[in-house]
């Protein structure tokens, strides 16, 4: 689930939430499973267990500074996961309310427009995610068992 939807009083779901959810599912699977089996001490348990608040904090922390380290079987996904994480992080940072100082010295809070929210300020859209997948070349990664 997208982090915005884990907040109290979440916004109406929009399509970038679906893209973000896809990212979380890919990260979840690529870090927790090897050869169809759950790894010992799997990461991201707090994404599925506990409260929305715990999942919100954990996912936000992961997006902004987490380490992409898929299991050997999923190493070919490293580039698309890493690039998606960076694009998502840029978008999340840019869609947060910004302070703006007017020429007269007064300050105000500026919220992103509805259109900016749809693509996380142009950082995370279907076209961007599609390009990341197209640029990912899993054949160049050699996976040893």
Secondary structure by P-SEA (a helix, b strand, c coil): ccccccccccccccaaaaaaaaaaaaaaaaaccccccccccccccccccccaaaaaaaaaaaaaccccccccccccaaaaaaaaaaaaaaaaaaacbbbbbccccbbbbbbbcccccccccccccaaaaaaaaaacccccccccc
